Amino acid sequence: DPPQPKIEVAPDTFRTKMPRFVSVSPDGKRVVFESLGKLYAKQLPNGAPARLTQTRGQEMELFPSWSRDGQRLVYVEWTDAGMGRIRVMNANGSGGRVVTAMPGHYRRPRFSPDGQTIVFERGSGGYLLSDLRSDDPGVYRIVTAGGAITKVTDDGGFPHFGASNDRIFLTRSDQQEGVLVSVDLNGEAERTHAKGDMVAGYDVSPDGRHIGFRDNYAAYVMPVAAGPQEIGAGKGGSAMPVVKASAGGATYLSWTDGGRQLNWSLGPTLYSGSIDAMM
């Protein structure tokens, strides 16, 4: 006879097994992540997870990211009725406030090194999401105090800063290749830094010395090239030393200790590795 396990369809409680949008604090002492649409934080390595926010409605809390000083977090709040808003709060969950005046399809907000600017993606809806506010997608920036958003580029994703406040790094797709480029705050003075097959989501370290990226699901590290030359990234990269950081797959890369440590998650587990040891 075939096995017929009894599975409860709607249990009152259950254990989540896949934290999303995992981001380690710059000092490496705390981690914030999303589970079931809410943000949680825990002390590393063995603290108990606790809710960061006190919302009790249908708000989804997504894409958390730390300021460089570890004092604040920026994230996206989403409801189907009100759509997306970018919010900033203190690291302990207090002092939350909305930064964006208009709702939209916002993703992946990141602070500048001095904490004065937030860069983010503005996408479009349709299919599962409302197609309202889908005009003029691209990479945008806004001052952390709030106000009008300013468009940086028409295309690209994973926008973030390296060591300086006046240069934005982003990833573009070019015929199945992932390309790391940087632009100034107006989207001009473009430089190309790396290109590789099957590469997704480059992330430049806070000190501007290394790039973390995913190639065919695994995490890799390589030094940053100043540009504008296109340095081969990924497993096949040869102009720069490319080191595989993860033993297997990796998601949600983040930097700590000023860029001397790379962190990533796989399923329920958070990993970290020393860049000096890797290189």
Secondary structure, 3 states (H helix, E strand, C coil): CCCCCCCCCCCCCCCCCCCEEEEECCCCCEEEEEECCEEEEEECCCCCCEECCCCCCCCEEEEEEECCCCCEEEEEEEECCCEEEEEEEECCCCCCEECECCCECEEEEEECCCCCEEEEEECCCECCECCCCCCCCEEEEEECCCECCEEEECCCEEEEECCCCCCEEEEEEECCEEEEEEECCCCCCCEEEEEEECEEEEEECCCCCEEEEEECCEEEEEECCCCCCCEECCCCCCCCCCEECCCCCCEEEEEEHHHCEEEEEECCEEEEEEHHHHC
